Amino acid sequence: MIRLPTACAAAALCTLLLALPAQAESGGDLKGRCTGMTGMVNATECKASVGGAVSALKDDPAYCVPKDLGNKDALAVVQKYLPAHQEVWSLGAHEAIAKAIADAYPCPAKP
């Protein structure tokens, strides 16, 4: 049996995940995936979901996401927000992430 180095195994897993058909994930699904992060697949998918959504939000003028917000800090915001906000569990995962980030980084009031 040939053993792949960890980096190769992780790259293979990421390639596999990207090849899978996209499914509509809810905020509740995301909560389950991100708040325990048991298992490599859950952790990888959670980090990818949050990282991708936050990257898109940084370019959206409707949100005031700090340009230097890193994935680790964004993940911590989402992990704290989701269990406390059951009202976003029925929304799509991207929208739930957007609400978590908007709550943590509100835009300044316009005069």
Summary of the structure (lengths in Angstrom):
residues: 111
radius of gyration: 15.5
end to end distance: 66.7
largest distance: 66.7
contacts: 284
relative contact order: 0.17
helix: 63%
strand: 2%
